[in-house]
Amino acid sequence: MDPSRIVVVLFGLAALARADEIALVRVGDAWRFWPGTAEPSWPVTAWRQADFDDSGWAEGRSGFSRTADEATHLRYDVSYRSVYFRRRFTVADPASVKWLVLRIDYDDGFVAYLNGTEIARAGLSGDPVPFDAYATDHPRGNTVELDVSQARELLVPGTNVLAIQLHASASSPSSMVLVPELLANFQRGPFVQDVTIQGATIEWHTPVPTTGEVECWADDWSGILYFDRRLTNRHVFVLTGLQRGTRYAYRVRSRLADTVAESPLFWFRTSQPAGPVRFLVLGDSGGGWLPQFELADLMAAEEVDLVLHTGDLIYPYYRLPYVDTRLLSVYGPHMRTTPYYFTAGNHELYGTGGVTWMLDTLNLPRNATFGTEHFYSFDVGDVHFVCLFVPTRTRVPELEPYRLELGSAQYQWLTNDLASTTKPWKILFLHSPLFTSSAHRGDDYDGDGQLDRLQLQAILLPVIQRYGVQMVFSGHDHNYERCRPVVGMHQIVTGGGGYTLYAMTQADAASSQFWYRYNYVRVSIQGDTLALEAVDNNGLVFDSMTLQKAPPTRQIWPAHWQTPLIETVPADDGDGNVNGQTFDLVGLGIPAACGKFSNLGQLWVNYDDTYLYLGFKNAMIGNSNDIYLFVESPRLPGVETMAGLGNGTPDPQGQGADGLDFVANLSFTNFRPALVCLLGDEMADGTFPAFRRPGQTLATGQGVFRLDPEFSPVPGARLQQFNQSPQFRDLQRNGSHTEQNADFIEVAIPLVALGGLQPGDVIRVGAVVGEAIDPEAQTRRLDSGFLGYALHGGDWEPTVLEGLAVRLEPPAHGEFRLWISRLGPQQFRLGWSAIVGRSYDLEVAPAINAPFQPLRVPGAPRLPRVATGVWEQLDLDVSRLEPTPAALFFRALQLE
């Protein structure tokens, strides 16, 4: 679009939006249909009428096919030559419809009716056409747009019906396809793309050449009118001079002589120069299958700043007849308000036009190197997004100038682009993954004897590390996979956008989660925190993660009164876990700062009258790593350093817990832990001093230990370490893979082991992740990721960890709880929640079914007594009871 041909007029406008009446019938809509084993009605034309009762017909979403390659599979087990379809739709104002287009992909012939009157046909003759008539041959994939504007007079206010009968040909009686759309005024768009802080691009198409106008105004009703007096079918307007971070309403208008077609009101928001960002990511979508439409419906309900698409926009390849029914019509409702940014996939390389057609269809940012849209970057809020052109490593002569190699034009552009941005978050998206556990793991598309993924790693990982890229999104493999950090970067494969799913072939060492599911990804970035959720085609969030760029603020975090379930039943899924187990700690997760090769996710802290519960959610480590979780109690002495503890000898069958012997380079500041939890392996649901992880040469141990000279195991501690929540192992899709890295960890430490913690106490916790071990130096390589207020040092260097504070919050008012902790062999502390000024008494019984009696112990404080705080306690020496009981049961009473 030549900006010199567009006139801009400022104006003030007050207008009300009306219902969307562009896609009267859109691909993916639900239809009623009936296989033509006989005439569909009597009289035979009754089925075409608006008032025909089709409630007994089957229902499905378009398109339709007998070969299971559209959204709805027509029956294949019954012989028939025709299928009858009906779709109801609503029109508020028929007079607003100036042009009407029937877009249809079909195999082999059809007749279409609007409110009972024929409006189009192909390959069939006669009226009525018999149910058993054959059509002339017409192959699918040749979508046509028929101008049926003469039929707009048939539209009525309210409910209308589009009815279509589809017939097979004699030469291919089992091949039947129907993908219809009925479009008012505009057969494509309008949609918004390439939104910047002061502009946007809006595009729409008309069935006849017209002039174009865009009205655009902010919430203060100060508006701009853009118009172009040239006659064209494709209208592309580049809006400029807008206010940053502002919501704009807009509508488009097309004129031909006295005929004026106008869209309803839509809206978009210009980008903020800084601040939070919400976006979606998907890939490998465009087959026209049902999951694609289900995901598109869910995405359309999301109010986000943008959407990234990681390639393979259309299957089997990028063909112009499929651009609308497998791409732009599918996401069209969302694209009216939300900019989509695309990268090319390998299926965009195939066919006649390929990438050229794709880039000609879309309006994307351009790179300064070639002035093209093959690769590009843009900013939204605090994020710098970079689109790379890596459809595959396939050699395509006409695309060689854009190929990504060390030192190539795209490589030099990328390094210059990343070096020049000042945004705190940097995100890349491309089609081919750097890491994958699925079908494309063994790809060598350029036939040079080297795996494509390893070549991409060699090209991109040094750049990613040098410029601090935090996340890379890719597709190509049709599934969902989340990887642990590699050089500080997380990769997400989100290639389950609607086409054939791929199972696991071989687990990548970096893989943390692999799911054989249709999906898109929802991402929110605010400040130093990135939160990601994977959503399937049923709307279920099946995976999540957090990425924290910096440690949390210095505050006292709350530990909530809660008794989570930490299973004691044996593992039953063949992978060290309990099927169905869930992470059920509650409260506020404490974020851990992400490292170069690990991410601890978030820590939850709960407690009850017996245990302190600590839980990691969405931890990501490698199979040679251990998590060291340290706990300080105000009621126990602690240590200042790990140096000098243990015997410094690898002796898994002796003292054991050798991972604690060889971390002498770790010390603590403002933090004196008394206990440590060695964690990270799904197979270790308990304390095992001799446990060795699969990637380790030294048995570092797993479990809960005292930081005493012997690293004594803590009696009564319980662990559950598992991979998913709820735990689910899909042997059919994930094969026999049995990775052991725990993503979810729950630990229960007896309060008595922590000196008898009480409500209101403040503990401190901190965690680091260890990798390789130097037995001679008794040191370990420690990651830069950690849980705590601060970490100084890291790697092999002396490292200092400052833990963060957590207060054991008393139960909420109105919750009456009694708890007991052991202080000695026969000494106990009883505590109960209380209301200041109320009187309380304690009662005791020798058995659960025995009568309770008032608790009166010589030398103990007198009962009943008036509460002076929200928690009351009483220390009890049961040896003073006559006779000394074998068991005791207590209850607390609040007196009137």
N, C-alpha and C positions, 0 to 999 in steps of 0.2 A: 504494500500500500504506500503510495507516494504521499507523505504528509503535506506536501504543498497543495494537494488537491482536496484537503479536508478543511472545512471552515469551522471555526470554534465560536460559539456565541454564549455569553453569560446570561443567565436568566434566573428568576425566582419562580419556584413551582411548588404547588401543593397538590398531591394526587394520592389516591388510594390504590393499593395493589388489588388485583382480582385473581381468580383462580387460573392456574396454568392450563391453557387450552392449545398447546402446541402438539405434543405427542398424544393425540386422542387415543391411539392404540400403539403401544410401544413394545418392542421386543422384550420378552421376559414376562409379559402380562399373562394372567390366567385366562384360559379359554375353556369352554365346554366343547367336547368332541365325541363323535360317534362313528365307529368303523362301518362302512357301507356294505354290510352283508345283505341288506335289503334297502328299499326306499326308507328314508329317515322319518317320514311322516305321511299322514293321509289327511287331506290331499297332499300330493308329493311336493308342493311348493310351500306348505305351511311352515316348514322348519326355517324358512328365510325370514319370516315376519318377526317384528319386534316383540309381539305378545306371545310367541311360542314358548311352551313350558319345556325347558331343556334340563330340568333338575335331575332327571334320570340319566343324563349323559355323564361320561367320565370328565374329569377336570385335570388340566395340566398347564404348565407355563410354556409359552412359545420360546424357540422353535420346536418343531415336531419332525420326527424321523423314524422310519422302521428299522434303521441300522444303528440305533443307540448312540448317535453322535450329535444329537441336539439336546435341548433341555428335557424334552419329554420323549420317551421311547414308545412309539405306537406298537400295538400288539403284533407279534411276528408269528404267533401260533395259530392264527386264524387266516383263512384265505379271503381277501377282499380287494377290490379294484379302486375303491373310493373311500374318502373320509370326509365327514361333514363337521364344520367348525362354527362356533358362535362366540362372539365377544361383545358384552355390553359396555358402553362407555357413556359419559355424561358431557353434555355441552350446555353451558350456561346461556350463551348468546350466539346463536347460529349466524347472526348478521356480521359478527366480528371475523368470521372465516371468509377470507378473500380467495385463497388458493387451497386446494386439497390434493394431497399426493398419496398414492398407494405405493409404498415400497414393499417389494415382495421377492423372495427367493423361493423357487418352487421346482419340484420334480414330480410329475411331468406336465400336467395341465390343471387349470383352475377356472372357476367362475366366482366372482366376488359380488356380493349384494349389500347394499346399504338400506336398512329399514325396509327390506323386501324387494328392492329394485336393483337390477343388475347394473354394476358400474364398471366392470372390467372382466375380461376373460382372455385365456390363451390356451391353444391346443385342443379345444373342445368345440363341438357344434351342437345345435338343437336346443330347444327349451320346452320342457325341462330336460336336462341332461340325465339319462338313465343312470342308476347307481352302478350298473355293471359295464358302463361305457369305458373304452380305452381312450387315452389322450395320445397325441403325437409326442414324440420324444423331445424332452427338454432337460438338459443336465442341470443339476444344482450348481451353486457357486457363481451364478450369473445374475445377481440381483438386479432388478429393474426398478426404476422409479416412474410410475405412470401418473400423469397429470389427470386427475379425475375431478377437476374443479367444477365441471358442469354438474356434478352430483352434490355440491354443497347445498343446493336448494332442498335436498332430501333431509337435511339435518333438522332436528326439532329441539326445542328447549327441553332439557332433562335427559332422560334415558334414550339412547340410540343403540342399534345393533349392527355390527359388521358380521356378515355370514359368508363363509367361503366353502365351496366344495372342491376337493383335491382329488385328482385321478392319476393312476399309474398308466404307463404305456404298456403295450403288448410285449415289447422287447425287454422290458425290465419291470415286471409286475410287482416285485417286492421292494423296489426302490421308490420311496415316497418321502418328500421333504416339503415342509411349509414353514417359512419364516416371514410373517407379515407385519407391517406397520402402517398406520393411517395418520398422516401428519397435516396439521393445519398451518398454513402460511409459510412456515419455515421447515425445510426438511433436514436441516442440521443446525444445532445451536438454538439460541445463542449460548455461548459459553465463554468463560473468562480464563485467560492464561497469562503467564509471565507478569505477575503482579509485583510491583516494586513499591518503594516508599512514596513515590509521587506519580505512579502511573499503572496502567494495565492494558492488556490487549483483549478485545472482544470480537468474536467472529460468529457469523450466521450465514446460512445459505437460503436462497429463494428459488422456486421452480422456474421463474422467468427473470430476465434482467430487470433490475429496479435500481433506483437510487437508495441511499441508506442514511439513517440518522441514529444517533445514540444520545439519549437524554440521561444525564448523570447528575446527582445532587447529594449533598451531605445532609446530616440530620438537621442542620440549621436552615434547610431549604434553599441554600445558595447553590445554584445549579449551573451546568455547562451543557450546551447543545453542540454536538459534533455532527457535521453532515458532509456527504460526498454526492455530488450531482451526476457522477458517472453512472451509466447503466451496467450492472454486473450481477451475476448470480452469487458470487462469493464476496461477502462483505467482511473486511478486516479493518478494525479501527484501533489505532494505538492512542490511548487516552493519556494525556500529559497534564502537568500543572495541578495535580491533585494534592490534597493535604495528607501528610504522613499519618499512619496509624488511625485512619478515619473510615468509618462505615459509610459506604455509598450505595444508594439505591440507583438502579438503572433500568431502562427499557430500550428496546430497539424498534425501529420503524422502517418499513420499506414502501416506496411510492412508485407507481406506474400510472401516469396520467391522473385520473381521478380516483384510482384504486389505492387505498392506504391500508396496509396491514401492520398491526402493532402487537408487540409482545406484552405479556403481563410484566409486572414489576419483579425484578430480582435484586440481589444485593451482593456486594463483595467488600472486602476491607483491605485498604492499602497497608503495606508492611510497616511495622515499627522499626525505627533504627536500632533499637535495643530492647531487651526484655524477654519474657517467656515465650515459648513456641510450642504449639501442638501440631502433630502431623501424623499421617498414616503412610504405610509402605506395603506394597504388594507386588507380585510379579507372576509371569507365566500364566496368563489369565484367559486369553482370547479364543476359546474354543466354542463358545455358545452353550456350554454345559450348564446344568442346573446350579452347581455350586458357585459358578461365576455370578449368576444373578442373585443368589442368596447373599454372597459377600457384598455385592454392589448395593443391595438394599440396606444392609447394616452400615456400610460406609456412608451412604447418603444421609443417615441419621446423625452422623458425627459432625459437630461444628469444630473444624480444625482450620489451621492456617494454610495448609497445603497437603498434597498427596504426591508421593514418589512412586514411580512404577519402574521396576528393575528389568523390564524387557520381556520379549515374546508377547507382543501386544495382540497378535492375531495368529491363529493356526489355520491351516498348516503353514502358511506364510503370509506376508503382508500383501493382501490383494485388495484393490480398491473396491470391488463389490462387497467386501466384508467389513470395510472400515466403520460403517455405522452399526450394523447388526451385531458385531462382535467387539466393538470398542466404544465409539462415541455415543451411540444410543444407550448402551448399557450403563455408562457412567454419566450420561448427559445431565440428568437432574442434579447431580452433585457438582458437575463442572460449571453449572450456571452461577454458582456462588464461590467455588473453591478451585484454585489453580492446580492443575495436575502437571507434573514434570516427568518426562519419559526419557529412558535410555534404550538403545537398540539391543535386541537379543539376537541369538543366532537365527531364529526364524524370520527376522527382518532381513537377513541376507539372501533368503531363498526367493525364487520367483523372478519375474521380469524387472519390476521396479524397485523392490526391496527397500533399502534404506532411503533412497531418493524419494520414493512415494511417502514414506513415513514422515520425513522431515518437511516435505511439501504440505502434508496434511496439517501438521501441528505448528503452533507458534511458541517456540522455545527461545531462551536466551542464546546469545551467540558468543563464540570465543573470538578473541582479538587476533589469533594466529591466522586463521583462514576466513574469519567472518561467517562461519557456518555454525550449525546447531549440533554437530556430531558430539562434541564435548563442550561443557560450559560450567559456569558457577553462578551463584546468586546468594544474597544474604536475606535472612528473615530474622528479626530480633537479634538474639545473641548467637545465632548459628550461621556459619558459613557452609553452604552446601556445594558439593562438587560432583558433577555428572561426568563419568569417564566413558569413553567409547571402547568397550571391550566386548563385542557381541560373542566372539570366541577368539581363539588364536588362528582361525582359518585365514589362509592367504587369499585375499580378493584383490586383484590388480587395481581396480578403480578406487579401492579404499586404502591402499598402501600409505598414502600421505597422512592418514589419520591413525595409523597403527601405533599401539603403545609398546614401545621398547625402550631400553636404556638409551637416553640421549635423543630419542625421537622428538618430533615437533610437539606431540601431545605431552610427552614426558617433561620437556622444558617448560611448556605452558603450565603444567601442573605444579612444578616446583616453584615457579615464579608466582603463581596464583596463591599457593599456600604461604609463601614467604611474605606476601604483601597484605594478607588479611590480619586484622586485629581482633577478630571475633574470638571469644573464649571457647566456643564449641566448633569443632570441624568434623563434618560428616561427608563421607564419600558414598556414592552409589553407582553400581555398574552391574552388568549381567552375570559375568563369569565369577564364580567364587574363588577366593584364595584358599579356603579350607572347606572340605565337604566329605561327608561319609556316605554319599549316595552314588547314583549312576554315573555322574560325570567325574568321579574321582580319578579314573584312569584315562581321561581324555588326552589325546595328543593330536589336536585338530590340524596343526601345521605339519605333522609327520616328520618332525626333526629328532624323534627319539627321546624327547624330554617331556615329562608330564606338564600339561598346561598350568595346573595349579602351582607347581613348584616354580615355574618360570614367573608367574604373577607374583608369588611371594618374593622372589629375588628382585623383581623390579620395584614393587610397591612397599614392602615392609621397611626398608631403610628410609623411604620418604615419609611414611606414616610415623615412624619413630622420631625423625628429625623435626617434623613440624607439629607433632602432638595431635595427630588425628585420633579421636576417641572412638569412632564407630564407622563400620563399613557395612552397607546393605547390598546384598546380591540376590540373584535368583538362579535360573538355569536348572538346578535340581528342584523337582516339584515336591516340596515338603517344607518343614520348618526345622531349622537347626540353629542353636545358639552356642557360640564358642566362648571359652574362657579367654581372658586377655592374652594377647601375644604382642609384645613390645608396647603394652599399655592400651592396645586397641581391641575392641570387641567386634566380631563379625556375626551378622545375622543373615542366614539364608531364609528368604521368604518367597519361595517359588510355588506355593500352593494356592495360587490365585484363581483356580477353577478348572484346570485341565488335568490330564492323567497324573496321578500321584506316583512317586518313586519311593521304593523301600530302601532301607540301609543296605549297603554292600560291604563296606568295611569301615569301622569306626575310626575317625581321625583322632589323633592324640589331643587336639585342641577342643574336641566336641564336649559340650556340657549337657545339652539337651537335644534330642532328636525326636521329632513327631511326624508321623505319617498322617497329616491332616491338611485339609484345605484351610487357608488362613490369610489374614492380613495382620499387620503389626500397628499398634497404637503407641505413639511416643509423646511424652510430655517433658519439656526441659524448662526448669525454673531455677535460676541461680546456679548453684554448683551441682544440682541433682538432675539426673536423667532417669525417668521411670518408663519402662517398656512393658507392654502387655501384648500377648499373642491371642488373637480372637479367631475362633473357628466359624464355619458357615452356619452354625446354630446359635451364634452369639455368645458362646462360652469362652471365657478367658481361661486358657489351659496352660499358659506359662507366663512368667513375669520375671523381671529383674530390675535392679537399680544400679546406676553408675554414679558414684559420688566422686567429684573431682577433688574435693578438699575435705578435711576432717570436719565433724560437726562443731557447732558453736559451743563455747564453754557454758554449760548449764548442768543442772542436776536432773537427770532423766528419771522418770517414774517407773517403778516395778509394781505391777498390779497383782492384787490378790486373786489367784486363779489356780486351779488344779488341772493342768493339761494331762491328757492321756499319753503316757509313755508305755508302749506295749511291752508286755513280758512274754507273749506267746512266741513260739519259734517262727523264723522266717519261712515263707511258703511260696515265694515267687521264683525261686531258682536263682536269685540274684542278691540274696542277703537281706531281703526286705519282706514286709508283711503287706499283702495285697489290701488295698483300701486304707492304709494308714494315712493320717493327715497331720500337717503341721498345725497345731491348735493352741499355741501360745497367743495371748491377746495383748492389746495395749498399743503402745507406740514403739515402732521399730527404730533402733538407733543405727544410723547409716555408718558404714565402714568406708574409708577412702580406698579407691581402686588402685591397684598396683600394676607392675609391668607384666606379671604372669599369674596374678590371682585377683579375685574380687570376693570379699567375704559377705557381700550383700548387706543384710541388716541383722542386728541382734535384738531379740526380745527377752525381757526379764520378767518373770512371774514368781510368786511364792505362795505358800500356804503354811499351815501350822507344822509341817514336817520337812518340807523341801524348799530349796531355792532352785528355780527352773531357768535355764539359759538355753536359748534356741537361735541358731542361725537359719535364715531363710534365703534361698537362692545364692548359696555360696558357690564359687567357681574356682576349682584348683585342679592341678595336674596329678597324675598317678604317682609322682615321686614326692609330692608335697605333703606336709603336715600342718595343721592349724594348731597354734599354741594359744589357748584362751586362759588368761591369768585372772584370778579372783582375789581381791583384798577384802578382809573382814575387819571391822573396827574392834572385834573381840578376840583377834588372834595376832601374834607377832608375824611379820612378814620378812621378805628378803629384799635386798637392794640390787642384787645382781645374780645371774645364773652361774657366774664363774665360781669354781670351788665346790659346787654342789655335786653330789653323786661321786662315783668312783673313777670316772673318766675312762672306763674300759668297756668295749663292746662285749657285753655278757648277757644276751637276751634270756638265757636260762638261769642266770644268777639274779643280780639286782634288777636287770631289765630296764624298760623305759629309756632305752639308750638315746632316743631323740632329745632327752633332757640333759644327758651328759655332754653333748656336743653342740651346745649353743652358748658357749662361754662369752661370745661377743655381744650378748644381750644383757642390758641392765635397765634400771627403772628410775624415773624421777617423779616425785610427788605421788609415789605409788609403791606400796609394799605388799605384793601378793603373797598369800600363804598357800594357795592351791593352784594347780594348773590342770587343764584338760587338754590332752593330746587327741586331736580329732581329724576327721576327714574321710574315713573309709566306711562304705556301706556294710562291709562284712564284720565290722567291729562294734557290736551292740553290747558293750560291756567293757570292763577293764582287763586288758591283755598286755602285760608288760613285754611279751616276746613277739608281738604282732609285727609283721613286715608287709608294707604296702607293695603292690605289684611292680612299681617302677623303682624300687629301692634295693640297694645292695646291703643295707644295714637295717636290722629290725628295730625301728624307732619306738614301737609300742603305740597303744591306743588306750584311752581311759582317763580316769581322774586320779591325780596323785598329789600328795603333800610335797611342798617344797622344803623337805628336810634332807639331811645328808643321804638317806637311803631311798628317796622318792617313794615313800610308802603309799601303796594304793589306799584310797579312801573307802572304808567299808560302807556298804549300802548305797553307793552311787549307781545310778542307772543311766543308760544311753540308748538312744535310737538314732541311727544314721541311715537316711534313705534318699531316693533319687527324685521322686515326684510326689506331689500332694494334690489329690489323693494318689497313692502309689498304684501305678498301673504299668505292667510290662507287656508289650505287644510282641510276642515271639514271632508271629507270622510276618510282621512288618520290620522288626528290628533284628530278626535272625537270632543267632545264639550269642550275640554280643552281651558280655557281662561286665561292663565297666563298673568301677568301684568307687568313683568319686562322689561323695555325699553332697547333694545340693541342699538338703534339709537335715538339720541336726538338733536333737533335743537332749538336754542333759539335766538330770535331777541330782542335786547334792544335798544330803541331809543337813538340816540346819545345825545339828549338834556338831557336825564336822567343821562348821564355820564359827564355832564358839557359842552357839545358841542365839543366832540372830533374832531380833525382835522387830516388830513393826516400828517404823520411824528410823531405823538404822540406815546409815549411808555406807554402801559398799563401793568398791571401785573395780572396774573390769577393763581389760585391754587384750588385744590379740594381734599376733603377727603370723606370717606364713613362711615356713622354711622349705628350702629346696635341697641343693647338693650339700654334702657334709665333708669337712676336712678333719678326719679323725686325729691326725697328728697335732693340729692346732686347736682341736676341740672346738671348732667354730662351724657355723652353718651359714650358707647364703640366705639372707633374709630379704623378702620382697619389700618394695616401697609401699605396698598396700597394707593397711592396718586398721584396727579398731582402737580408738582412743582420742585423746586431745592432741597429741603430737607424737611424731616419730622422727628422730634425728639419726642420720647415718643410713644403714641399710646395706644390702649386698654383703660382701665379706667383712665390711668395716665394723668397728665398734658401733653398736646401735643402742639408742636409748628410747624407751617407750614410756609415755605418760598415759596412764589409764584414765578413764572418765568416771564420773560419780553417778551412782544410781541410788535413789532412796526407796526403801520398802514402804510404799504408801499404805496406811491403815485401810481396812475395808470401808466402804462407803457407809455413811450413817444409815441406820435402819437395818444393817446386816449384822446379825448377832452370831458371832463365831467364837468357838473355844478351840485353843490349840495347846499342844504340849510338846516340850522339847526336853531331851535328856541332858542333865548337867554332870552326872556322874553315875556310878553303878546303881545307886538307889536314890539318886537325887534328880528331881524333875522341876521344870518351871511350867506352870499353868498360866495362860494368858487368855483374856477375853475382851471382845469389843464392848464398849460401854458408852453411856451418856452421862456427862458430868452432872452430879447431884442425885443420880438414881442409886438405889441400893441393890447389891448383888450378893448372892450366896453360891457356894459350891456344894455339890453332893457327890457321894461316892458309892459304888456297889462292887462286890467281888465277882459278879458275873453279869452278862448282858441282860439276863432275864431275872436277876435278883432285885429285891427292893433297894431303892436308893436311900441313903441316910446322909444327914448333914456332915460335911467334912470338918472334923475338929481334930487338930494335931497339936500335941504339946509343944510349946516353944514357937509355933507358927503364928503369923498375924491373925488377929481375931476376925471372925466372920459371923454374920454378914457385915459388909462395909459399904460406905458411900464412895462412889467413883469420883476421883479428882482429875481424870483425863479420859481421852477417848479409848485408851487401852489400859487395862489393869492386869497385874500379874501377881503370882504368889509362888514362892519357892517352897518345895515340899521334899522332905526326907522320909521316904516310905518305911525306912527301918524303924521309925518311931511309932509306927502303927502296931497295935497289939490285936491279934498276932500278925506277923508280917505276911501279907497276902501274896499268892502266886500271880495274880492278875488284878488289875483295878480298872474300873470304868468310871468316868467322871462326866458330870453335866453342870452347866452354869444356869442359874436362875436370876431373872430380873424381877425384883420384888416390887409390888405395888406401893 
